[in-house]
Amino acid sequence: MMNLTSNKVIDIQLVQSNEVGNSVRMEKEGFVRSLTMLEERGVNVEAIVTDRHTGVQTFLREERKEISHYFDPWHMGKGIGKKVDELGKRKSTQDAGQWRKSMVNHLYWSASTSSSGQEAVAKWTSDANHMQNVHTHDNALFPRCLHGPLVGEGSRVWLKPKNMKKTVFYPGRVSVVFRKGPLGFLRQDPSDEARRIKDDPSMRDRSAPVKEETVRQNALTVVRVRGGDVTDPKELLGEYILQFGKFKGKSFRWLLENDVGYTLYLIQSHQREEAAGTVVSEGHSKDSLMSFIRYALSFQEINSLLQHEAQKRPVPTPAAEDDQQVGFGARASSTWREVWESRADGYAAFILKKKCAPGTKMHKLQQYLQKRQELSSSSVSSSPVPSTPALPSSASSAEPMEMEDDEELERAMLSISTATEPTDIPLSTPAPVPELQKPSGLERCSLVSCPRRSFLDTFWSFA
């Protein structure tokens, strides 16, 4: 750490790669230690000049917003010089190589003569016109070149617009740096910074989520200020700020760099919601989640990891339609047949009333219930009123007839007298014959269910 006012080195930090996991994180760790040491000793840091290290940029933008951050022109000029050298080696853009020194000098001049970042950007972007021999510009902050008439420039190779399409530079362009293990695979465990936020709820952003358009405008400002490409959707989305979850307030790019495992969890949870037809697409937090998933899926590394995780899951065997499992909600382990047969509990009616996305598990269950409902209603409407069928003549020998099925036989049996032959008693003095009483309701019920032969035996014993 160096004080630019006195040109003296005020702090040196020694960081080993095994302390922070990899060499990419060493520079940021040393910077954070130096800054912490200065603040502990009462030094008020108002501005810092660094190279374009992405970890340092993210730290100052998110953790030390009160500090003005500037880029060192030497590092930026070195990076631009390397890119122009690469263009000069190509046949289609070899003329750009002759402008290498002029472009680096113009960058130094733009930074040293400007009073604001917007003016520096206006001067720097004017170089694209200057190399085409165009010296008036559409930017009000720098409407024309400040040099006089160019003499002796006839031999200079002016670039043509078709060449300039490949000579537009964005010195502030940044890319995602994934954390990888020794074998080159993505690490899914959280970084030290992410773990601290998980373990300490006081470090989380509790502010209300903002709408998507506000997040986009803020991201555009960040990309423009650091000289990035605002026309690149991936770079712009990387500066979007999360509006949900434990890492609310961090950028999309920060989350990919610090916790790939949490990223996979968000994507897989959303995919399960889509499959179940329970996706809720309302609210600023949900908009932020959808934008982040779209951003994460734009990286081949994330897609490859998702495919690898999907291959580890067991493939379910196909089952009959009635035996299909619900697969979501409180009745996830129930089959479709069980849901239909237990429709009295109201769950089937609840599914039938839901609006489901086509192809989801809930939509398939809904189609099954609708089909069963149509079959049930059609069978009820088409079936005739049941009537007592007449027994065929051959049925009497196969099945015993019940007493209730032959009322005429019952009346004949009840009218039989106990005397089968005439007696010698004179008619004038007839012997009292006990009157045969019809069985009571209880006795009759016990006789009704007997077959005809059994009934006769029972009748004579009763008589």
Residue pairs with C-beta under 8 A, 6 or more apart in sequence:
1 9
1 10
1 11
1 12
1 13
1 31
1 34
1 35
1 38
2 8
2 9
2 10
3 9
3 10
4 49
10 38
11 34
11 37
11 38
13 29
13 30
13 33
13 34
14 30
15 26
15 29
15 30
15 33
16 26
17 23
17 26
19 26
19 29
20 26
20 29
20 192
21 179
21 191
21 192
22 179
24 55
24 177
25 55
27 53
27 55
27 56
28 53
28 55
28 56
28 59
31 50
31 53
31 56
31 59
32 59
35 45
35 48
35 64
38 45
39 45
45 67
46 67
46 68
47 67
47 68
47 69
47 70
48 60
48 67
48 68
48 69
48 70
49 70
49 71
49 72
50 56
50 69
50 70
50 71
50 72
51 71
51 72
51 75
52 71
52 75
52 76
52 79
52 171
52 172
52 174
52 226
54 174
54 175
54 177
55 177
57 69
57 174
57 226
58 251
58 253
58 254
58 257
60 67
60 69
61 69
61 222
61 251
62 249
62 250
62 251
62 254
71 171
71 172
71 226
73 107
73 108
73 111
73 112
76 107
76 171
77 104
77 107
77 108
79 171
80 103
80 104
80 107
80 169
80 171
81 100
81 103
81 104
83 169
84 96
84 97
84 99
84 100
84 103
84 167
85 97
85 100
87 93
87 94
87 96
87 97
87 166
87 167
88 94
88 96
88 97
88 98
88 100
89 97
92 163
92 166
93 163
93 166
93 167
95 157
95 159
95 163
96 159
96 163
96 166
96 167
98 156
98 157
99 131
99 159
102 127
102 131
103 127
103 131
103 169
106 123
106 124
106 127
106 130
107 124
107 171
109 123
110 120
110 123
110 124
111 120
113 123
114 120
114 123
117 225
118 141
119 141
119 142
121 224
121 227
122 137
122 139
122 141
122 142
123 141
123 142
124 227
125 139
126 137
126 139
126 142
126 145
128 164
128 167
128 168
129 135
129 136
129 137
130 145
131 158
131 159
131 164
131 167
132 158
132 159
132 160
132 161
132 164
133 158
135 144
135 145
135 147
136 143
136 144
136 145
137 143
137 144
137 145
159 167
170 227
170 228
170 229
171 227
172 223
172 225
172 226
172 227
172 228
173 227
173 228
173 229
173 232
173 235
174 226
174 228
174 235
174 238
174 253
176 238
176 253
176 256
176 257
176 299
177 257
178 186
178 256
178 257
178 260
178 301
179 186
179 187
179 191
179 257
179 258
179 260
180 186
180 187
181 187
186 260
186 301
186 305
187 260
188 260
188 261
188 264
188 305
189 261
190 198
190 258
190 259
190 261
190 262
191 257
191 258
191 259
193 258
194 247
194 258
194 259
194 262
196 203
197 203
197 204
197 246
197 247
198 246
204 246
204 247
204 248
204 249
205 248
205 249
207 248
207 249
209 243
209 244
209 248
209 283
209 284
209 285
209 288
210 243
210 284
211 284
211 287
212 284
212 287
212 288
212 291
215 240
215 241
215 243
215 288
215 291
216 236
216 240
218 239
218 241
219 236
219 237
219 239
219 240
219 241
220 230
220 236
222 228
222 239
223 229
223 230
223 235
223 236
223 239
224 230
228 235
229 235
230 236
233 298
234 295
234 298
237 252
237 291
237 294
237 295
237 298
238 251
238 252
238 253
238 295
239 251
239 252
239 253
240 251
240 252
240 288
240 291
240 292
240 295
241 249
241 250
241 251
241 252
242 248
242 249
242 250
242 251
242 252
242 255
242 288
242 292
243 284
243 285
243 287
243 288
244 285
244 286
244 288
244 289
245 262
245 266
247 254
247 255
247 259
247 262
250 258
252 291
252 292
252 295
252 296
255 262
255 263
255 292
256 263
256 296
256 299
256 302
260 302
260 305
263 296
263 302
264 302
264 305
264 306
264 309
266 289
266 292
266 293
266 296
267 293
267 296
267 297
267 302
267 306
268 306
268 309
270 279
270 289
270 290
270 293
273 279
273 280
274 357
274 360
275 327
275 328
275 360
275 361
276 327
276 328
276 329
276 360
276 361
276 362
277 328
277 354
277 356
277 357
277 360
277 361
277 362
277 363
278 328
278 362
279 357
280 286
281 290
296 302
297 303
319 325
321 336
321 368
322 335
322 336
322 337
323 335
323 336
323 337
324 335
324 336
324 364
324 365
324 368
325 332
325 333
325 334
325 335
325 336
326 332
326 333
326 334
326 335
326 336
326 339
326 361
326 365
327 361
328 361
328 362
331 339
331 347
336 365
336 368
336 369
339 347
339 348
339 351
339 365
339 369
340 348
340 368
340 369
340 372
342 348
343 349
343 369
348 369
351 362
351 365
351 366
351 369
352 366
352 369
352 370
352 373
354 362
354 366
356 362
356 363
356 366
357 363
391 399
391 401
391 405
400 451
400 452
400 453
400 454
401 451
401 452
402 448
402 449
402 450
402 451
403 409
403 410
403 447
403 448
403 449
403 450
403 452
403 455
404 448
406 452
409 452
413 455
413 456
413 459
414 436
414 438
416 436
416 463
417 433
417 436
418 433
418 434
418 436
418 463
419 433
423 431
425 431
436 463
438 444
439 447
439 462
447 455
447 458
450 458
